[in-house]
Amino acid sequence: MKMKRVLIVEDETMFREFLTGWFEEEGYGILGSVGTLEEAEGHTVRREDLVVLDLDLPDGDGMGYVARQVQRDTGTRILVLTAHVGNHPVIRLKKSGIMGALDKAETSGEELRRALESIENWRTYYSERIERRFRQLISESSAFYKTLSPREEQMLKQFGLGYSNEDIAAGLGLSVATVQGHRRNVMGKVGVRSTPELIIWAIRNGFVRGPEIEREVVDT
């Protein structure tokens, strides 16, 4: 059965308009077409059949929206569009409870149709590049998601943004010594010896993305 109520959440105006037109031509009903998480939250009471969601939005990380939708348990299916297929984003996607994810750099209209056909039948669908990265990760015994605790993964993002132990401690309500211990443990587990190496590792593995670094520079 074709999903009748679709919400598109995409901040790039041209791409959002393209998606809206494409879905309409394919016979889907557009419940809304918005560019921010705040606008997306305003639609949640209307029980969408499908949310097509870009993760990198101007007012935050789309994964927070995903978590709230999954917790609400409305039966809404979520298809993620992302340009970030690093190790950490791929693991987050697979653990999130979404129905599928497409790589924006490689997805065609035909693949979008295949994804929607699967999702309409409650089957998951992930782009080949995402699946390939995931299979590679699960085959590695020392993959970060098998060795790092949830707290250490949270810390790794803070480390990757270049925050000091003091800043992280103040933000999370921890002692500086506790943060120092986490930094030392994380560095040992991922195999780096210095803070600059840790920042590079965090970026390469997708814990930190370019727009986030740019926002930090502007804010400071």
C-alpha positions in Angstrom: 0.0 0.0 0.0 1.4 3.4 -1.0 2.3 5.7 1.8 -0.1 8.7 1.5 1.3 11.2 4.0 5.0 12.1 3.4 7.0 14.8 5.3 10.2 15.9 3.6 12.8 17.5 5.9 15.7 18.9 3.8 17.4 22.3 4.3 18.7 22.7 0.7 15.9 24.6 -1.0 16.5 23.3 -4.5 16.8 19.7 -3.5 13.8 20.0 -1.2 11.7 21.3 -4.1 13.0 18.6 -6.4 12.0 15.9 -3.8 8.6 17.4 -3.3 7.9 17.4 -7.0 9.3 13.9 -7.5 7.1 12.5 -4.8 4.0 14.3 -6.1 4.6 12.9 -9.6 4.9 9.4 -8.1 1.5 9.7 -6.5 2.5 10.4 -2.9 0.7 12.9 -0.8 2.9 15.6 0.7 2.0 16.4 4.2 4.8 19.0 4.5 8.1 20.1 3.0 10.3 21.8 5.6 14.0 22.8 6.1 14.5 22.6 9.9 14.0 20.2 12.8 11.8 22.7 14.5 9.5 22.8 11.6 9.6 19.0 11.4 8.6 18.7 15.1 5.5 20.8 14.3 4.2 18.1 12.0 4.7 15.1 14.3 1.1 15.3 15.8 -0.3 14.6 12.3 1.1 11.1 12.1 3.1 10.9 8.9 3.3 7.6 7.0 6.9 8.5 6.0 9.5 11.1 6.9 12.3 11.6 4.3 15.0 13.2 6.5 18.3 14.9 5.8 20.5 14.4 8.9 22.6 17.5 8.6 20.2 20.4 9.3 20.9 24.0 10.4 19.3 23.6 13.8 20.8 20.3 14.8 21.5 16.7 14.2 18.6 14.8 12.6 19.4 11.7 14.7 17.9 13.4 17.7 14.6 13.7 15.8 14.9 10.1 14.8 15.2 9.1 18.5 12.2 11.1 19.5 10.1 9.6 16.7 11.1 6.1 17.6 10.3 6.8 21.3 6.8 8.1 20.3 6.2 4.8 18.5 3.7 6.4 16.1 4.4 3.8 13.3 5.9 6.5 11.1 8.6 5.1 8.8 11.8 7.1 8.4 14.1 7.2 5.3 17.3 9.1 5.9 19.2 10.9 3.2 22.8 11.6 4.1 26.1 12.7 2.6 28.0 11.3 5.6 28.8 7.6 5.4 31.8 7.5 7.7 32.1 4.7 10.3 30.3 6.4 13.2 27.3 7.7 11.2 26.8 4.2 9.6 26.7 2.5 13.0 24.3 5.2 14.4 22.0 4.7 11.4 22.0 0.9 11.8 21.2 1.2 15.5 18.6 3.9 15.2 15.4 2.1 14.2 15.0 3.9 10.9 13.7 1.9 7.9 16.5 2.9 5.6 19.2 5.3 4.4 20.3 6.5 1.0 23.7 8.0 0.2 22.9 11.5 -1.3 26.1 11.3 -3.4 25.1 8.2 -5.3 21.4 7.7 -5.1 19.3 7.8 -8.3 15.6 8.1 -8.8 15.4 4.4 -9.5 17.1 3.5 -6.2 14.7 5.9 -4.4 11.8 3.9 -5.9 13.4 0.6 -4.8 13.8 2.0 -1.3 10.2 3.2 -1.1 8.9 -0.2 -2.3 10.8 -2.0 0.4 9.8 0.5 3.1 6.1 0.3 2.1 6.3 -3.4 2.8 8.1 -2.8 6.1 11.5 -4.0 4.8 14.6 -2.0 5.4 16.7 -0.6 2.6 20.2 0.9 2.7 22.4 2.1 -0.1 25.1 -0.3 -1.2 27.9 2.1 0.0 26.3 2.2 3.5 25.8 -1.6 3.6 29.4 -2.1 2.4 30.8 0.1 5.1 28.7 -1.6 7.8 29.8 -5.1 6.7 33.4 -4.0 6.9 32.9 -2.7 10.4 31.2 -5.8 11.8 34.0 -7.9 10.5 36.6 -6.0 12.4 37.1 -7.3 16.0 38.6 -4.0 17.1 35.9 -1.7 15.5 35.3 1.3 17.8 31.6 0.4 18.5 32.7 -2.9 20.0 35.3 -1.3 22.3 34.1 2.1 23.2 31.4 2.6 25.9 28.4 4.9 25.1 30.0 7.5 27.4 33.3 7.2 25.6 31.5 7.7 22.2 29.9 10.8 23.6 33.3 12.1 24.8 34.9 11.3 21.5 32.8 13.9 19.8 33.8 16.5 22.3 37.4 15.5 22.0 37.1 15.7 18.2 35.8 19.3 18.4 38.9 20.2 20.3 37.3 21.0 23.6 39.6 21.1 26.6 39.2 18.7 29.6 38.0 21.6 31.7 35.4 22.7 29.1 34.0 19.1 28.8 34.0 18.6 32.5 32.0 21.8 33.0 29.5 21.0 30.3 28.8 17.4 31.5 29.0 18.0 35.2 32.1 15.8 35.7 35.4 16.3 37.3 38.4 17.2 35.2 40.2 14.0 36.4 37.2 11.9 35.1 37.4 13.5 31.7 41.2 13.1 31.6 40.7 9.4 32.4 38.1 9.0 29.5 40.5 10.8 27.1 43.3 8.5 28.0 41.1 5.4 27.7 39.7 6.5 24.3 43.1 7.3 22.9 44.3 3.9 23.9 41.3 2.1 22.4 41.5 3.9 19.0 45.3 3.7 18.9 46.4 7.4 18.9 49.0 9.1 21.1 48.1 12.8 21.0 45.2 15.2 21.0 45.8 16.3 17.3 45.8 12.6 16.2 42.6 12.1 18.2 40.9 15.0 16.5 41.9 13.7 13.1 40.7 10.2 14.0 37.3 11.6 15.1 36.9 13.5 11.8 37.9 10.6 9.6 35.5 8.2 11.4 32.6 10.6 11.3 32.2 11.5 14.9 32.7 15.2 13.9 31.5 16.7 10.6 32.7 19.7 8.7 29.7 22.0 9.5 30.1 21.3 13.2 33.7 22.4 13.1 32.7 25.5 11.2 30.0 26.4 13.7 32.6 26.0 16.5 35.0 28.4 14.8 32.2 31.0 14.2 31.0 30.7 17.8 34.4 31.3 19.2 
